[in-house]
Amino acid sequence: MMVTLVYFASFREKLGQDREQMDLPATVSNVADLIGHIVSDRDAVWQQTLQAANVLVAVNQEMVEEDHPVADGDEVAFFPPVTGG
């Protein structure tokens, strides 16, 4: 299953890239599984960034929770938490 991963705002700077294609194993069925797979072979910056409790995730431009399914061809976007002042 191929998905496109997109990293926005400060995530793009922290992770050093804005997008990538990833071929996922059959064991990845939802956003939580996907995050676990992404960080499994990357450094601590990736783990701290994508496994933070306040990460916002969109699948095909719709905001979702971590139990949302992931399918072949999906675009999964990661956003830092919104802050203001």
Helices and strands as residue ranges (DSSP letters): E 2-7, H 10-15, E 19-23, H 31-39, H 44-50, E 56-59, E 62-64, E 75-79
